[in-house]
Amino acid sequence: QVQLVESEGGLVQTGGSLRLSCAASGGIEVQSARAWFRQAPGKEREFVAFIACSTDTIYYADSVKGRFIISKINAEKVVYLEMNSLKPEDTAVYYCAAQLRHNDYADPANYGYWGQGTQVTVSS
């Protein structure tokens, strides 16, 4: 079975940076498409960033574009999310996902595997 494990999040000051990682284990394809989502209390799970099997194809939510960077190391089955210029509205539980099953990368229903989530809190 495939498992995804996110690194520990944390408390960050506004304007600060934090890098999350997500390591996969089990039978996942080493070149699997990967994504990050986030969810704040009382809100829907929100798309953050996507990276395809080819790293030439990357998409970001408008809310994080220019501030966040998604990357991965295929051979190690690890995906990263570098978060810069953090704002209080970035506060959420962040989830990594893998195995895109359809073309809509922003729909969480199209992913086969999920991590347990990690809390990121941004304060002034």
RAVENNOR-V149241 format. One record per residue. BURIAL is 1 if it has 16 or more other C-alpha atoms within 10 Angstrom, else 0. Layout:
# RAVENNOR-V149241
[[BURIAL] [BURIAL]]
This chain:
# RAVENNOR-V149241
[[0] [0] [1] [1] [1] [1] [0] [0] [1] [0] [0] [1] [0] [1] [0] [0] [1] [1] [0] [1] [1] [1] [1] [1] [0] [0] [0] [1] [1] [0] [1] [1] [1] [1] [1] [1] [1] [1] [1] [1] [0] [0] [0] [0] [1] [1] [1] [1] [1] [1] [1] [1] [1] [0] [0] [0] [0] [1] [1] [1] [0] [0] [0] [1] [0] [0] [0] [1] [1] [1] [1] [1] [0] [1] [0] [0] [1] [1] [1] [1] [1] [0] [1] [1] [0] [1] [1] [0] [0] [1] [1] [1] [1] [1] [1] [1] [1] [1] [1] [1] [0] [0] [0] [0] [1] [1] [0] [1] [0] [1] [1] [0] [1] [1] [1] [0] [1] [1] [1] [1] [1] [1] [0] [0]]
